[in-house]
Amino acid sequence: MEKKIINTSNAPAPIGPYNQAVLVAGTLYISGQIPLDAETGKLIEGDIKAETRKCMENLKAILTEAGMTFENVVKSSIFLNDMKQFANVNEIYGSYFNEETGPARETVEVANLPKFVNVEISMIAVE
């Protein structure tokens, strides 16, 4: 098995012992992205919509580095600290996909997320 590590300076550097993404046999596994700014390494300020947009832009940067787009995404996982924010997150998340070809997805509420953010999103994409 050959695996290719995908990292880009256009998305936040990992904050632990992992990589932004790993490409294996044409499948890209993207680590969960939180609303960190790649340039400053700091959390962005704003509401849940702004945080979701930053997560999606970080994911977009990683997909781009791997030569892919959101059309390649087949599975997403969204983690929220408050399910009452689902509609706001869904509005921003959905704007990045064609509804007819969007990926499979689950959204779950969790007690805490890294750096105590409100949202984290991970994806799986195929070439």
C-alpha positions, 0 to 999 in steps of 0.5 A: 500500500502506497500512501501519499501525505497531503499538506498545504500551507493554505490550510491550518497546520495540524495541531497534533500527530496527524496530517491534513490528509492522506491519499491511498488507492485514489481515496483522499481521507481529510482530517477534521478541519476547525475554523483556524486561520492558516496564516495566523494559526488562530481561531477566526472570530464570528458566528457559526456561519463564519466558522463553518465557512472557514472549515469549508475553505480549509477543506477546499484548500486541502482538496485543491492541493490533492488535485480535487474539488468538492465534486470528488467528495463522497462522504462528510462528517460534521461535528457540532457542539450544539445541534440547534445550530444545524440549520445555520451550518447546513446553509453554509455547508450546502452552498459548497455542493451541488445538491444532486451530486452531494456526498453522503453525510452524518451530523452529530452533536458532541460535548467538546471539540478541539480548542473548544470550537463549535464545528469540525468537518472531515471528508473523504474524496475519490479521484 
